[in-house]
Amino acid sequence: MNSLIFAAFSRILFILMLAVSLFVLYRGHNEPGGGFVGGLIAAAGFATLALARGVDVARATLRFEPMTVIGFGILAALLGGLPGLWLDDSFLAHQWAILGSAHIGTTLLFDIGVYLVVLGGILSLILRFYEGL
Amino acid sequence: MLAALLVSFLGAILARFVVSRTFPHGGWVAALLPAGLFLFFLAKGASLPEVGAITETLEWVPALGISLTLRLDGFALLFVLLITGIGTLVTIYAGAYFAHSPKEEAARFLTLILLFMTAMLGTVLSDNLIVMFVFWEATSLLSFMLIGFNSHRAQARKAALQSLIVTGGGGLALFGGILLIGMTLGTFSLSEVAQRATELLASPLAVPAMILIMLGAFTKSAQLPFHFWLPQAMEAPAPASAFLHSATMVKLGVYLLARFDLIFEGIPAFGATLVIVGSLTMLVAAVRALSTDGFKEVLAHSTVGSLGVLVMLIGLDGDYSVTALIAFIIAHALYKAALFFCAGTTIHAVGEGRLSKIGGLARRLPMTTLAAGMAAISMAGLPPTLGFITKEYLFESQLNASSGWVVVAVAVLVNAVFAAIAGVAAIRPYYLGKTRSEVKHPETLGLYLGPLVLGGLGFLFGLAPDFLVRGLIQPANDVLVGHTVDLSFSLWHGFTPMLALSATVVAFAGGLIAYWHRIHYALSLNKGLARVLGDFGFNAAFAGLLRLAERCTRLLQNGDQHRYTSTVAAAVLLIIGYGVLASGTRPVIALTDGRFDMPSVIVLLLMCLGAFAATRTPSLLRAMIAVGVVGFGSALIFLLNGAPDVALTQFSVEVLLVLILVALLLRVPERAASTREPREKRLDILISAGFALVVFVALAATVALPLDGRISDFYAATSYLEAHGRNVVNVVLVDYRAIDTLGEVIVVAFAAMSVWGLLRIMPRRRAAP
């Protein structure tokens, strides 16, 4: 799309959407949000970038092939389950570290996995779709 | 034994690096693995007579009753020693065979061979039927990869696919049979099933289970009507043919049937079917062997025939059939593997696989000629070899059985053909022939060691069978008969009816060799016969399936979005409508309950407006916005009714949809005239109105039911305390039901992968396919 305004704004939009997506991912455990929605928002961010400035720019910003991102996602989700297997004898039994009021658990790693799979899955479709047009 | 299996697997993985480092002597190094395993199991086997059977167990999936139980008894020992012993020779041979190929190819081949050996060991050692099935399927898969090893050849790819479809389909049948047995007895342990055979036979599921298991065995062991894949599998490199398609893998079906013989012997049809199928397979294989010219193909047809003999022997009643079975498994593995090695060396040496084009190689390949001669004498069933003793036992068990003279006649005829094949394979390429073939790759120690050892063993076991009887045949015999039988096993039986039959066979075979050319010519003229006896049926079924798929695709995937949507909607309409009518209950719709929620009503009205606008406007952009109104409206409804998570997701999906559609709209005309005719429109309206009605009634009926809040109360109460999260939806997703989410994530990944593959930019269509 050859719109100067859209192209100029797309970078800012992209950064905003990415930040929001990470925020949504993190807050998901206590407030509405989570890895799935986060991944959708991030994918929308990359799609905006691809629409405004071309698929090549979006691909370069992503660094990895979308398929690789999916692989990282599944790996993260699996890794998130392993500590439970080690400590609790049960795969995906999540472990928690409580530091004052902050609770950090392996659920976050699992949710990051979901986030990456959704991001990679949607981008692999959208980027190819844009290229095919 | 568990450790041995693990070592075998890891060794196979390591072989890839070791072989390419030590190229071109990698075969000798890699052979250390099977040789070590052979010695290990030999030592284990020596202690077997005292303990009966050795069992090792590792819990795998205790919830489903699946444990990694390995059990070494006399019959398993026989197979284990064949697998590792011949495996050693195959590894050495393959190293020499691939000495002139790129080293990556040699490494890949040896890795596959050793992986296959691991899978074979797992299959024959598993006592748990599920575990055995997993290894069984692994052998099918590795066979596929080895047949298609020369993947640049279209013929090899086709043969590999065919074998996978046949053996994989049979594997599914076998799995069904195993599950039926598990359902009936509540156990997957083979030894327990054998003990409770009467209980199994009393069940109505016994016969279906038997049929399914027979199907699995017949496909694997290439019995009629699945016999066609094995000769095609000769596309595999010769070492793989020797190992998989003669000595070991194709005998798995025989192994399975022999194991289940004790269980199913109470069903009369079991033995009768085996005798009939085995005999027919022998006959068909004999005819096809006579009409073939390829060196390896002739041997392959005779292997199919030998498998028929084995299957028939399992089906026979009376004494000696088990002994004949075991002895024939050993004898056949020795001579057939040796002949495949010789065939491989010969074809490799001259670069020609047709028997009629090879000749006069005795001087150039002296050791191979010697080995082929020794193996052929055993195959022809001449004294003083193991093959001779085996054949005597075969005839003796047939004469003792109640199956009658037809089976004996078939056996005499087929054995004569085997003997003739043995003669032709051992004499033609080496002594006869008009042309003296050029030798490109001379024989090396690695190439002739294997066949010489195997051919020599055939003589050794024939002259001094005591050692073999006490060490292998007796223990295996006891397992299959169920009690100890005293075996008298010797080369000379005296002047018996069996000796007379043997003499007939030899005379017959002599005639066949003398008239080989004429018979071959006469049979090769008859193309119809080759078609009917070959893979004609398979090809017809395969082509029919493709045509059916094409028709379905043309009907359902015709490119008209209207048709897709109306098909889906009409199907839903019919199924739910039928369900409601058939159940006979009237859905209860409670309109009085609940409050009148003004904001929701406004949003709903807006959505209706959007939907209506979308159907009326000719502008695609406007239609898209109107559909967007519906989507955002439903997100608002979620938000208003306490589901912020779903609303957030719906909003994100709507945004993504806009991003995709905007890109599309840049390419398509902004306005589109309606292409629907009035009649079609009326149908559309009817379907959509009916669909809406069904959804409305279903929703209203669901709402009218009392809501069971126990599950959500449980999550709400424990979410923060046990899972450290206040957002119950997310906690359910990542913690309580995390394994479901993991599964869904993987489904998403696979779906993305397949669409990604479909969406790749197609190269321009070629002029003609």
Boltz contact constraints between the chains, C-beta under 6 A:
constraints:
  - contact:
      token1: [A, 28]
      token2: [B, 730]
      max_distance: 6.0
  - contact:
      token1: [A, 29]
      token2: [B, 725]
      max_distance: 6.0
  - contact:
      token1: [A, 29]
      token2: [B, 727]
      max_distance: 6.0
  - contact:
      token1: [A, 29]
      token2: [B, 730]
      max_distance: 6.0
  - contact:
      token1: [A, 30]
      token2: [B, 725]
      max_distance: 6.0
  - contact:
      token1: [A, 30]
      token2: [B, 726]
      max_distance: 6.0
  - contact:
      token1: [A, 30]
      token2: [B, 727]
      max_distance: 6.0
  - contact:
      token1: [A, 31]
      token2: [B, 727]
      max_distance: 6.0
  - contact:
      token1: [A, 32]
      token2: [B, 644]
      max_distance: 6.0
  - contact:
      token1: [A, 32]
      token2: [B, 645]
      max_distance: 6.0
  - contact:
      token1: [A, 32]
      token2: [B, 648]
      max_distance: 6.0
  - contact:
      token1: [A, 34]
      token2: [B, 730]
      max_distance: 6.0
  - contact:
      token1: [A, 37]
      token2: [B, 648]
      max_distance: 6.0
  - contact:
      token1: [A, 37]
      token2: [B, 649]
      max_distance: 6.0
  - contact:
      token1: [A, 37]
      token2: [B, 652]
      max_distance: 6.0
  - contact:
      token1: [A, 40]
      token2: [B, 652]
      max_distance: 6.0
  - contact:
      token1: [A, 41]
      token2: [B, 652]
      max_distance: 6.0
  - contact:
      token1: [A, 44]
      token2: [B, 655]
      max_distance: 6.0
  - contact:
      token1: [A, 44]
      token2: [B, 656]
      max_distance: 6.0
  - contact:
      token1: [A, 47]
      token2: [B, 659]
      max_distance: 6.0
  - contact:
      token1: [A, 51]
      token2: [B, 663]
      max_distance: 6.0
  - contact:
      token1: [A, 70]
      token2: [B, 749]
      max_distance: 6.0
  - contact:
      token1: [A, 74]
      token2: [B, 749]
      max_distance: 6.0
  - contact:
      token1: [A, 77]
      token2: [B, 742]
      max_distance: 6.0
  - contact:
      token1: [A, 77]
      token2: [B, 745]
      max_distance: 6.0
  - contact:
      token1: [A, 92]
      token2: [B, 738]
      max_distance: 6.0
  - contact:
      token1: [A, 92]
      token2: [B, 739]
      max_distance: 6.0
  - contact:
      token1: [A, 94]
      token2: [B, 735]
      max_distance: 6.0
  - contact:
      token1: [A, 96]
      token2: [B, 724]
      max_distance: 6.0
  - contact:
      token1: [A, 103]
      token2: [B, 724]
      max_distance: 6.0
  - contact:
      token1: [A, 105]
      token2: [B, 724]
      max_distance: 6.0
  - contact:
      token1: [A, 107]
      token2: [B, 734]
      max_distance: 6.0
  - contact:
      token1: [A, 107]
      token2: [B, 735]
      max_distance: 6.0
  - contact:
      token1: [A, 110]
      token2: [B, 734]
      max_distance: 6.0
  - contact:
      token1: [A, 111]
      token2: [B, 734]
      max_distance: 6.0
  - contact:
      token1: [A, 114]
      token2: [B, 745]
      max_distance: 6.0
  - contact:
      token1: [A, 117]
      token2: [B, 745]
      max_distance: 6.0
  - contact:
      token1: [A, 117]
      token2: [B, 748]
      max_distance: 6.0
  - contact:
      token1: [A, 117]
      token2: [B, 749]
      max_distance: 6.0
  - contact:
      token1: [A, 121]
      token2: [B, 748]
      max_distance: 6.0
  - contact:
      token1: [A, 121]
      token2: [B, 752]
      max_distance: 6.0
  - contact:
      token1: [A, 124]
      token2: [B, 752]
      max_distance: 6.0
  - contact:
      token1: [A, 124]
      token2: [B, 756]
      max_distance: 6.0
  - contact:
      token1: [A, 125]
      token2: [B, 755]
      max_distance: 6.0
  - contact:
      token1: [A, 128]
      token2: [B, 759]
      max_distance: 6.0
  - contact:
      token1: [A, 130]
      token2: [B, 663]
      max_distance: 6.0
  - contact:
      token1: [A, 132]
      token2: [B, 761]
      max_distance: 6.0
  - contact:
      token1: [A, 133]
      token2: [B, 667]
      max_distance: 6.0
